[in-house]
Amino acid sequence: MMQIPKYKTLAGLSFPPAEIVPGHTQFTVQNTTEEEVIAYAEMLSEEGFSLYDKKVKPAGSEKPYNRNLFYTYINEEQNIFIFWAAGIRTVHIVTSPCLPLPKTEKIPSPSKMHPKLFQLKLALGSIYAVHLADNHFVLMDGSLDGEGDPEALYAFLKEKSGEETPRIAMWMFTHPDSDHIRLATVFLKAFAGKVDIEGFAYQFNDCEKAKFVYIDSAIIGEEIQAFEESIKTNFPHVPVYTLHAGQSYFFPGVEIEILLTADTIYPYPYASANDVSAAWRLKTAEKTFLFLGDCMQYSCRELASIYGDYVKSDILQLAHHGLIGGEIGLYKLVDPMVCLWYTSENRFLGKVPNQKYQWCLGEGGCDYNRWIRDESVRKREHYHLGKTTEIDLGPGM
């Protein structure tokens, strides 16, 4: 365990150090104060750490006196990430070896081309693409390895870019379930040398030390191992970034801000890989897109408690395929105009034999789906899998 200065708190509840992410050590303190968090940040400066990044984000208009604080400190040996979540009076402090960090400057759009968002028609699973103004792509999640899907993804990138060797600025992943990373594992091997990739970004839990309650952690560990081996073997010189809440990843005209990662829900027990799903929000000059991956109810409630109506967004990717996992309080705060469901409409409606997901329609206590599809509340646009959906994100930032 890497040594860092001890956090000083008068009445806070300190949890035992945890290793949620391989090579990272986490310290979490509940019932602490903003003043104690700021004092700790100042202590790090006095101890010789350099401030790499600091962000202040609202905790919602209903709590204007609250603000969420994010710090990144570095020295020659380690990085330290601090996340003060004002709404739940909790600070998470994570220390890691010196790993790649995202740049902190915005990147202006090089052209008048609007970024475009695509919900791709592939196998069951999640994969989204953002076509940037510089003709690069940001990919979000990696779907299942359905028959012909790796080839279909490559064909999509070639068609939209008009280039024989498409360029992926970043491939981001929410969590390590097979329907979010397996296609990527295969694609990286099949198309090494045929695509340029500039970075990978994710935060996967250590399946040996942060085990799941209801599923076999070893199975997820094997999925992670195959995925990371594919990166190391086929793209050995491409940087791999570890996501942390508060970070921003900047691309031409686009900002992607990380709102929640696996370590930010500690000490909540991780029932399955869905409970370690990250969430982030993409912003252009005119549009916002909230990406929830497979966040489950607890993570959705945490997002609502931490950020309040700061999460208001134009476009929402519904949590966990639009099945079990959403939370009505969060959905009301987001209140999107466009809803993206990464499951087929027939499957959602229970029209596929032996796949009748009763909770999809709001039965069984899933009031969040009933509310967001209620046209008396607001008439929204809903897009399911079955075809590729393209959405104009407006001018870049």
C-alpha positions in Angstrom: 0.0 0.0 0.0 1.4 3.4 -1.0 1.7 5.8 1.9 0.0 9.2 1.8 -0.7 11.8 4.5 -3.4 10.8 7.0 -6.8 12.4 6.5 -7.7 14.5 9.6 -11.4 14.6 10.6 -13.2 15.6 13.8 -16.3 13.4 13.5 -15.9 11.5 10.2 -16.3 7.8 9.9 -13.2 6.3 8.2 -13.6 2.9 6.4 -10.7 0.5 6.1 -8.4 1.0 3.1 -9.7 -0.8 0.1 -8.2 -2.0 -3.2 -11.1 -1.6 -5.7 -8.9 -1.2 -8.7 -5.7 -3.1 -9.3 -2.7 -1.2 -8.0 -4.9 1.5 -6.4 -5.6 2.1 -2.7 -8.7 3.9 -1.6 -9.6 5.7 1.6 -13.3 6.7 2.2 -14.5 9.0 4.9 -18.2 9.6 5.6 -19.7 12.5 7.6 -16.8 14.7 7.0 -16.8 18.4 5.9 -15.7 20.5 2.9 -13.3 22.3 5.2 -11.6 19.1 6.2 -11.3 18.1 2.5 -9.8 21.5 1.6 -7.4 21.2 4.5 -6.3 17.8 3.3 -5.7 19.1 -0.2 -3.6 21.9 1.2 -1.6 19.4 3.2 -0.8 17.5 0.0 0.6 20.7 -1.4 2.7 21.2 1.7 4.0 17.6 1.4 5.4 18.3 -2.1 2.5 17.0 -4.3 1.7 19.2 -7.3 -1.9 20.1 -8.2 -2.5 18.6 -11.7 -6.2 19.4 -11.9 -9.1 20.8 -9.8 -12.7 21.0 -10.6 -15.8 22.4 -8.8 -19.2 21.1 -9.9 -22.7 22.0 -8.7 -24.6 19.6 -6.5 -27.9 20.8 -7.9 -29.9 24.0 -7.9 -31.9 22.8 -4.9 -28.7 22.8 -2.8 -26.8 25.9 -4.0 -24.7 25.9 -0.8 -23.3 22.5 -1.8 -20.5 21.9 -4.3 -18.6 18.8 -5.4 -14.8 19.1 -5.4 -12.4 17.1 -7.4 -8.6 17.2 -7.1 -5.8 15.4 -8.8 -2.3 15.6 -7.2 0.9 14.1 -8.6 4.5 13.5 -7.6 7.2 11.4 -9.2 5.8 8.2 -7.7 2.1 8.4 -7.5 -1.2 10.1 -8.4 -3.8 11.0 -5.8 -7.5 11.6 -6.6 -9.8 13.3 -4.2 -13.6 13.4 -4.7 -15.7 15.3 -2.2 -19.4 14.5 -2.7 -21.2 17.2 -0.8 -24.7 15.8 -1.1 -23.7 12.6 0.8 -20.9 14.3 3.0 -18.4 11.7 1.8 -14.8 12.0 0.5 -13.0 9.3 -1.5 -9.2 9.5 -1.7 -7.5 7.2 -4.2 -3.8 6.7 -4.7 -2.3 5.0 -7.7 1.1 4.6 -9.4 1.9 7.3 -12.0 -0.5 6.4 -14.8 -1.5 8.4 -17.9 -3.8 11.3 -17.1 -6.2 13.1 -19.4 -5.1 16.6 -20.6 -6.9 19.4 -18.8 -7.4 21.9 -21.7 -10.4 22.1 -23.9 -9.8 21.4 -27.6 -11.6 23.7 -30.0 -13.5 22.3 -33.0 -11.3 22.4 -36.1 -14.3 22.6 -38.5 -18.0 23.5 -38.7 -18.8 19.8 -38.8 -21.2 18.9 -36.0 -20.3 15.9 -33.8 -22.7 13.0 -34.4 -23.8 10.4 -31.9 -24.6 6.8 -33.1 -26.4 4.0 -31.3 -25.1 1.1 -33.4 -27.1 -1.8 -34.7 -25.0 -4.8 -33.6 -25.6 -7.8 -31.3 -27.2 -7.6 -27.9 -25.0 -5.4 -25.9 -23.9 -1.8 -25.7 -21.8 0.1 -28.2 -22.1 3.8 -29.1 -20.0 6.0 -31.4 -19.3 9.7 -31.5 -18.1 11.0 -34.8 -16.0 14.1 -34.0 -15.4 17.2 -36.0 -11.8 16.2 -36.8 -13.1 12.9 -38.3 -11.9 10.8 -35.3 -14.3 8.7 -33.2 -14.9 8.1 -29.6 -16.4 4.7 -28.9 -18.4 3.9 -25.8 -18.5 0.3 -24.6 -17.8 -2.8 -26.7 -20.8 -5.1 -27.1 -21.0 -8.8 -27.5 -19.1 -10.6 -30.3 -22.0 -11.3 -32.5 -21.5 -13.0 -35.8 -20.2 -10.4 -38.3 -20.2 -7.6 -35.7 -16.4 -6.8 -35.7 -16.6 -6.5 -39.5 -19.7 -4.4 -39.2 -18.1 -2.0 -36.8 -15.0 -1.6 -39.0 -17.3 -1.0 -42.0 -19.2 1.6 -40.1 -16.0 3.5 -39.1 -14.7 3.3 -42.7 -17.9 4.5 -44.2 -18.4 7.5 -41.8 -14.8 8.6 -41.9 -14.1 7.9 -45.6 -10.7 6.6 -44.6 -9.1 3.2 -45.1 -7.6 3.4 -41.6 -10.2 5.0 -39.3 -9.0 6.8 -36.2 -10.4 6.2 -32.8 -9.4 9.0 -30.4 -10.6 7.0 -27.3 -12.4 3.8 -26.6 -14.2 4.0 -23.3 -15.8 1.2 -21.3 -18.2 1.4 -18.4 -17.7 -2.1 -16.9 -16.3 -5.5 -17.7 -19.5 -7.5 -18.4 -19.1 -9.6 -21.6 -21.8 -7.6 -23.5 -19.8 -4.4 -23.0 -16.2 -5.6 -23.8 -16.2 -8.9 -25.7 -16.6 -7.4 -29.2 -13.7 -5.0 -28.4 -11.5 -8.0 -27.4 -12.1 -9.6 -30.8 -12.1 -6.4 -32.8 -8.6 -5.3 -31.5 -7.1 -8.6 -32.7 -9.0 -8.7 -36.0 -8.3 -5.1 -37.1 -4.9 -4.3 -35.6 -3.1 -2.3 -38.3 -6.4 -1.4 -39.9 -7.5 1.2 -37.3 -5.5 3.8 -35.3 -6.4 4.0 -31.7 -5.1 6.8 -29.5 -6.3 5.7 -26.1 -8.4 3.3 -23.9 -10.2 4.4 -20.8 -12.0 2.4 -18.1 -12.0 1.6 -14.4 -12.4 -2.2 -13.8 -12.5 -3.6 -10.3 -9.9 -6.0 -9.0 -11.9 -9.3 -9.1 -9.5 -10.8 -6.5 -10.0 -8.1 -3.9 -13.3 -6.4 -4.8 -15.4 -9.5 -5.4 -19.0 -9.7 -6.4 -21.7 -11.0 -4.1 -24.0 -12.9 -6.6 -21.9 -13.8 -9.5 -18.6 -15.7 -10.0 -15.9 -13.0 -9.9 -13.4 -15.4 -11.6 -15.6 -15.4 -14.7 -15.5 -11.6 -14.9 -11.8 -11.7 -14.1 -11.2 -14.0 -17.1 -13.2 -11.5 -19.4 -11.0 -8.7 -18.2 -7.8 -10.6 -18.7 -8.7 -11.5 -22.3 -9.6 -7.9 -23.0 -6.5 -6.4 -21.5 -4.3 -9.0 -23.2 -5.9 -8.0 -26.5 -4.9 -4.4 -25.9 -1.3 -5.3 -24.8 -0.8 -7.7 -27.7 -2.4 -5.7 -30.5 -2.0 -2.0 -29.4 1.0 -2.2 -27.0 2.0 1.4 -27.2 -1.4 3.0 -26.8 -2.0 4.6 -23.4 -4.7 3.1 -21.0 -6.4 5.6 -18.8 -8.1 4.8 -15.5 -11.4 6.7 -15.2 -11.9 8.7 -12.0 -15.0 10.8 -11.1 -14.3 14.5 -11.8 -12.0 13.9 -14.7 -12.8 15.5 -18.1 -11.7 14.0 -21.4 -11.5 16.6 -24.1 -11.9 16.1 -27.8 -12.4 18.6 -30.6 -15.5 20.5 -29.6 -16.5 17.8 -27.1 -16.1 17.3 -23.4 -16.8 14.0 -21.6 -17.0 14.4 -17.9 -16.8 11.4 -15.6 -19.5 11.5 -13.0 -19.3 8.1 -11.3 -16.9 5.1 -11.2 -16.7 1.8 -9.2 -14.7 3.4 -6.4 -17.2 6.2 -5.8 -19.9 3.8 -4.5 -17.6 2.1 -2.0 -18.4 0.8 0.7 -21.7 -0.4 -1.0 -21.3 -4.1 -1.8 -20.8 -5.0 -5.4 -23.6 -7.5 -6.3 -22.6 -7.9 -9.9 -20.4 -6.3 -12.6 -23.3 -3.9 -13.2 -22.6 -2.4 -9.8 -19.2 -1.2 -10.9 -20.5 0.6 -14.0 -19.2 4.0 -14.7 -21.4 6.9 -15.8 -20.4 10.0 -17.8 -21.8 12.9 -19.6 -20.9 14.3 -23.1 -21.3 18.0 -23.7 -21.1 20.1 -26.9 -22.1 23.8 -27.2 -25.8 22.8 -27.5 -26.4 19.2 -26.4 -25.7 17.0 -23.4 -25.8 13.2 -23.4 -25.9 11.2 -20.2 -24.4 7.7 -20.5 -25.3 5.4 -17.7 -23.9 2.0 -19.0 -25.4 -0.6 -16.7 -25.7 1.5 -13.6 -28.1 -0.1 -11.1 -30.5 1.5 -8.6 -27.9 2.3 -6.0 -25.6 4.0 -8.5 -28.5 5.9 -10.0 -29.6 7.1 -6.5 -26.0 8.2 -5.8 -25.9 10.2 -9.0 -29.1 11.9 -8.0 -27.9 12.6 -4.5 -24.5 13.9 -5.5 -25.3 16.0 -8.6 -29.0 16.9 -8.3 -30.3 18.6 -11.4 -26.8 19.2 -12.6 -27.4 15.9 -14.5 -30.2 17.5 -16.6 -29.4 16.2 -20.2 -31.0 16.3 -23.6 -30.2 12.7 -24.4 -30.2 9.7 -22.0 -28.9 6.2 -22.5 -31.3 4.3 -20.2 -29.6 2.3 -17.5 -29.0 -1.4 -17.9 -30.6 -1.9 -21.3 -33.7 -0.1 -20.1 -34.5 -3.1 -17.8 -34.0 -3.4 -14.1 -31.6 -0.8 -12.9 -33.1 2.7 -13.4 -34.4 5.0 -10.7 -37.2 7.5 -11.0 -35.6 10.2 -9.0 -32.6 10.3 -11.3 -34.7 10.1 -14.5 -36.9 13.0 -13.3 -33.7 15.1 -12.8 -32.4 14.2 -16.2 -35.8 14.7 -18.0 -34.4 14.0 -21.5 -36.0 14.7 -24.8 -34.3 11.7 -26.5 -34.1 8.2 -24.9 -31.7 5.5 -26.2 -32.6 1.9 -25.3 -29.9 -0.6 -26.1 -32.4 -3.5 -26.5 -34.8 -4.2 -29.3 -38.3 -2.7 -29.1 -39.9 -6.1 -29.4 -37.7 -7.4 -26.6 -38.6 -4.4 -24.5 -42.3 -4.9 -25.1 -42.1 -8.6 -24.3 -42.9 -9.7 -27.8 -39.9 -12.0 -28.2 -40.7 -15.6 -27.1 -39.2 -16.6 -23.7 -37.9 -13.0 -23.2 -40.9 -11.3 -21.6 -39.3 -8.7 -19.4 -42.3 -7.7 -17.4 -40.5 -5.0 -15.5 -39.7 -3.2 -18.8 -43.2 -1.7 -19.0 -43.2 -0.4 -15.4 -44.6 -3.6 -13.8 -42.9 -5.0 -10.7 -42.1 -1.6 -9.2 -40.2 -0.3 -12.2 -41.9 3.1 -12.1 -38.9 4.8 -13.8 -39.7 3.2 -17.2 -43.4 3.9 -16.9 -42.7 7.6 -16.1 -40.2 8.2 -18.8 -42.5 6.7 -21.5 -45.6 8.5 -20.3 -46.4 11.0 -23.0 -48.7 12.9 -20.6 -45.5 13.9 -18.7 -43.5 14.8 -21.8 -43.5 13.6 -25.4 -40.0 12.1 -26.0 -38.2 10.4 -28.8 -37.4 6.7 -28.1 -34.9 4.7 -30.1 -34.2 1.0 -29.7 -31.8 -1.4 -31.3 -32.8 -2.9 -34.6 -31.3 -0.1 -36.7 -28.5 2.4 -36.3 -29.7 5.7 -34.9 -27.9 8.9 -35.7 -28.2 12.1 -33.6 -26.8 15.5 -34.5 -25.1 16.9 -31.3 -25.0 20.5 -32.7 -21.9 22.7 -32.9 -18.9 21.8 -30.9 -17.8 23.7 -27.8 
